[in-house]
Amino acid sequence: MNSLSVFYEHILEASSQAGLTIEQALHHAKTCGIDLLECDLWRLDQGDGLKAVFDSCGMGVSCIYSHFDFLHDSTEIFREKYMRLFECAKVLQCDKVLCVPGLLDFDDNQEKQMAVICQRLTEMCKAAEAYGITVTVENFGNIKSPCCKIAQLQYLF
């Protein structure tokens, strides 16, 4: 079954611009044929509360995305970030997350950086299996992205 989705950020902006409550903006989106939301993790601090709001408006969450800094975050911070992402996805009954892994530093050894990114992405994907979550990546349209070129994507996967 095909479904349309919209960024939750756009719902918030529409709500603000039109003087609507978030619920009214979500209901309007639903009447336009939109069933799902793409959500930035930092907008979902309310987790359980938002689930009830989304459900009451007939909306689900197709994907939650989050920005990481694979090359600079400590192991502890990295794990905390992805576990928070997975826990939020579990609450919102979302089976896909999108990881923006951070940027390469062109002044440093790129092969070594790609190895670190690959290791971290592998760890994240293995941890996601326990939640029944699929991890996806995005290049975010930046030449410094570790997955903006096909050769880089092939290396990662």
LINGI-V289482 format. One record per backbone hydrogen bond with DSSP energy under -0.5 kcal/mol. NH is the residue of the N-H (numbers start at 1). CO is the residue of the C=O. Records with the same first field share a line. If there is no record, write none. Layout:
NH->CO + CO
This chain:
4->33
6->36
8->38
10->7
11->7
12->8
13->9
14->10
15->11
16->12
17->13
18->14
19->15
20->15
25->21
26->22
27->23
28->24
29->25
30->26
31->27
32->28 + 29
33->30
34->29
35->4
36->4
37->60
38->6
39->37 + 63
41->65
43->40
44->41
47->44
49->46
51->47
52->48
53->49
54->50
55->51
56->52
57->53 + 54
58->55
59->54
60->35
61->92
62->37 + 60
63->37
64->96
65->39
66->98
68->100
70->101
72->69
73->69
78->74
79->75
80->76
81->77
82->78
83->79
84->80
85->81
86->82
87->83
88->84
89->85
90->86
91->87
92->88
93->90
94->89
97->134
98->64
99->97 + 136
100->66 + 98
101->99
104->144
106->104
108->105
110->108
113->109
114->110
115->111
116->112
117->113
118->114
119->115
120->116
121->117
122->118
123->119
124->120
125->121
126->122
127->123
128->124
129->125
130->126 + 127
131->128
132->128 + 129
133->128
134->95
136->97
138->99
142->139
145->142
146->102
148->145
153->149
154->150
155->151
156->152
157->153
